[in-house]
Amino acid sequence: MKTESDPGRLKSVSRRELLKLSPLLVGGVLAIPSLRESILARGVRLSDWASGKLFRGTHLAQTLPDSEVTPLEKFPYNTYDEDEPNLDFDNWKLEVSGLVERPGRYTLAQVQALPRQTQNTRHVCVEGWDVVGSFGGVRLSNFLSAIGADASARFVAVECADDYYESIDMACALHPQSLLCYEMYGKPLERGHGAPLRLSLPTKLGYKHAKYLTQLEVTNVLKPDHRGYWEDQGYPWFAGL
């Protein structure tokens, strides 16, 4: 017969009491700013790693019929700084650098000379809203092929006219629905939607869909604290759907 002082009973009680105290212990740890930030950052990194492992490069996001498309006037402008940054549209070029055979500055006409693709896909904002848009442009994979990009590189990073910046994994860049988008609803992009060129990435959350592109780099190393504007403030980098 076991008594109150029996070691086995004490061990069992200790486990139960510890489980009861666990939420308080976790809450106490999270109340310490330095520990909380470290734990949250590690959690985001783990989420990014798991999302990258689960990503299927041939799995297509849902495409929808024209009847499901949100009217253009109801597609929100959603920018981090301003809807119409100071940009010389007449002389705009996309500066390409990094692990590519043909770096240089590419005009919109050169981008548009590649095969055009249109698709009705859902744009999902991290703020909690989503709309179905009609997007047109060139597959990012086709553009990367045209510039002789190293497809074994890890990242494609972009800079924007409004000082926004973003980066994506190469698997996403090569996804058949990832677009260098220059039109919406069969018309050239409006300035508020990122003219003259933006990313449209149906497999990613909206903050990855950088607008007003001015630079594109293929690289294996992202600049420190320059992975993405929102990601550098704690948002998940992979941001997959």
C-alpha positions in Angstrom: 0.0 0.0 0.0 1.3 3.4 -1.0 1.5 6.2 1.6 1.4 9.9 1.1 5.2 9.9 1.2 5.5 7.2 -1.4 7.9 8.4 -4.2 5.7 7.1 -7.0 2.7 9.1 -5.7 4.8 12.2 -5.3 6.0 11.9 -8.9 2.4 11.6 -10.1 1.3 14.6 -8.1 4.2 16.6 -9.3 3.4 15.9 -12.9 -0.2 16.9 -12.4 0.7 20.1 -10.5 3.2 21.0 -13.2 0.6 20.6 -15.9 -1.7 22.9 -14.0 1.0 25.4 -13.6 2.2 25.2 -17.2 -0.1 28.0 -18.5 1.1 30.3 -15.7 4.7 29.5 -16.4 4.3 30.1 -20.1 2.4 33.3 -19.4 5.1 34.4 -17.1 7.8 33.8 -19.7 5.9 35.6 -22.4 5.5 38.6 -20.0 9.2 39.1 -20.2 9.7 41.2 -23.4 13.2 39.8 -24.3 12.0 36.2 -23.9 8.7 36.8 -25.6 10.3 38.3 -28.7 12.8 35.4 -28.9 10.1 32.7 -28.5 7.8 34.4 -31.1 10.7 34.9 -33.6 11.6 31.2 -33.3 7.9 30.2 -33.8 7.7 32.3 -36.9 11.0 30.7 -38.3 9.6 27.2 -37.5 6.3 28.1 -39.3 8.3 29.4 -42.3 10.4 26.3 -42.4 7.4 24.0 -42.2 5.5 26.0 -44.9 8.5 25.8 -47.2 8.7 22.0 -46.8 4.9 21.6 -47.5 4.9 23.9 -50.6 4.1 22.1 -53.8 5.4 23.8 -56.9 2.9 22.2 -59.3 -0.2 22.7 -57.1 -2.3 25.4 -58.6 -4.2 28.0 -56.6 -7.9 28.0 -57.4 -8.9 30.0 -60.5 -12.4 31.4 -60.8 -14.9 32.3 -63.6 -15.4 35.9 -64.6 -18.7 35.8 -62.8 -16.9 35.5 -59.5 -14.5 38.4 -60.1 -14.7 41.4 -57.8 -15.5 44.6 -59.7 -12.4 46.7 -60.2 -13.8 49.6 -58.2 -14.3 47.3 -55.2 -10.7 46.0 -55.3 -9.0 48.0 -52.5 -5.9 50.0 -52.9 -3.6 48.7 -50.2 -0.2 50.3 -50.0 2.3 50.6 -47.2 3.2 54.3 -47.9 1.4 56.0 -50.8 -0.9 55.0 -53.6 1.1 56.9 -56.3 4.8 57.2 -55.6 6.9 59.6 -57.6 7.8 57.5 -60.6 8.8 58.5 -64.1 6.6 56.2 -66.1 7.9 57.3 -69.5 11.4 56.3 -68.6 10.7 53.4 -66.3 12.9 50.3 -66.5 13.3 47.2 -64.3 16.9 46.8 -63.2 17.9 43.2 -63.1 21.0 41.9 -61.2 22.5 39.0 -59.3 22.8 35.4 -60.5 21.6 36.0 -64.1 23.3 35.7 -67.5 21.7 38.9 -68.9 21.6 41.6 -66.2 20.6 45.1 -67.2 17.6 47.4 -67.4 14.5 46.1 -69.1 11.7 48.2 -70.5 8.0 47.4 -70.0 7.8 46.6 -73.7 10.5 43.9 -73.3 8.6 42.4 -70.4 5.3 42.5 -72.4 7.0 40.8 -75.4 7.0 37.5 -73.5 4.0 35.2 -73.6 1.0 36.8 -71.8 -1.0 35.0 -69.2 -4.3 36.0 -67.6 -5.9 34.4 -64.5 -8.7 35.1 -62.1 -7.3 34.4 -58.6 -8.0 35.3 -55.1 -6.0 38.1 -53.4 -5.9 37.4 -49.6 -4.8 40.3 -47.3 -3.4 39.5 -43.9 -5.8 42.2 -42.5 -8.6 39.7 -43.0 -10.2 40.7 -46.4 -10.0 39.0 -49.7 -11.1 39.7 -53.3 -11.0 37.8 -56.6 -9.1 39.8 -59.2 -8.4 39.4 -62.9 -4.6 39.7 -63.4 -2.5 39.7 -66.6 1.2 39.6 -67.2 4.1 37.3 -67.9 4.9 34.3 -65.8 7.8 35.2 -63.5 9.4 31.9 -64.5 9.4 32.9 -68.2 11.0 36.3 -67.3 13.6 34.5 -65.2 14.4 32.2 -68.1 14.6 35.1 -70.5 17.3 36.8 -68.3 19.2 33.6 -67.8 18.5 33.3 -64.1 20.1 30.6 -62.1 17.1 28.5 -61.2 19.0 26.8 -58.4 19.4 30.1 -56.6 17.4 30.4 -53.4 15.6 33.8 -53.7 14.2 36.5 -55.9 14.3 39.9 -54.2 12.6 43.1 -55.4 12.8 46.8 -54.7 10.0 49.2 -55.3 9.5 52.9 -56.1 7.9 53.6 -52.8 10.8 52.1 -50.8 8.9 48.9 -50.2 11.0 45.7 -50.6 10.2 42.0 -50.7 11.7 38.6 -51.4 10.3 35.2 -52.3 11.6 31.7 -52.5 12.7 30.4 -55.9 10.0 27.7 -55.8 7.3 30.4 -55.6 9.1 32.4 -58.3 9.0 29.4 -60.6 5.3 28.6 -59.8 3.2 28.7 -63.0 0.8 31.2 -61.5 3.4 33.7 -60.2 3.2 36.7 -62.4 5.0 39.9 -63.3 1.7 41.6 -63.5 1.2 44.7 -65.8 -2.5 44.7 -66.2 -5.7 44.0 -64.3 -9.1 43.4 -65.8 -7.6 43.6 -69.3 -6.3 47.1 -68.8 -2.9 48.5 -67.9 -2.4 48.7 -64.1 -3.7 51.7 -62.4 -1.1 53.6 -60.3 -2.9 52.7 -57.1 -2.6 49.0 -58.0 1.1 49.1 -58.6 1.8 50.5 -62.1 3.7 49.8 -64.2 4.7 46.4 -62.8 3.9 44.4 -59.7 4.0 40.9 -58.4 0.9 38.7 -58.4 1.4 35.6 -56.3 -1.8 33.5 -55.8 0.1 31.2 -53.4 1.1 34.0 -51.0 -0.5 36.5 -48.7 -1.0 40.0 -50.1 2.0 41.7 -48.5 4.2 39.6 -50.7 2.6 41.1 -53.9 5.0 44.0 -54.2 4.0 47.0 -56.3 5.9 49.6 -58.4 8.8 47.3 -59.1 12.1 49.0 -60.0 14.7 46.3 -59.2 14.8 42.5 -59.3 17.7 40.4 -58.0 18.3 36.7 -58.1 20.4 35.7 -55.1 21.4 33.1 -52.6 21.7 35.6 -49.7 19.2 38.2 -48.6 20.5 41.4 -47.1 20.4 41.5 -43.3 17.2 43.0 -42.0 16.0 43.3 -45.6 14.0 40.2 -46.3 10.7 42.0 -46.7 9.2 45.2 -45.3 6.6 43.6 -43.0 8.7 40.4 -42.4 11.4 42.6 -40.9 8.8 43.8 -38.4 7.8 40.3 -37.4 5.4 38.9 -40.1 6.1 35.4 -41.4 8.4 35.5 -44.4 7.0 32.5 -46.3 3.4 33.8 -46.0 1.9 30.8 -47.9 -1.7 30.1 -48.6 
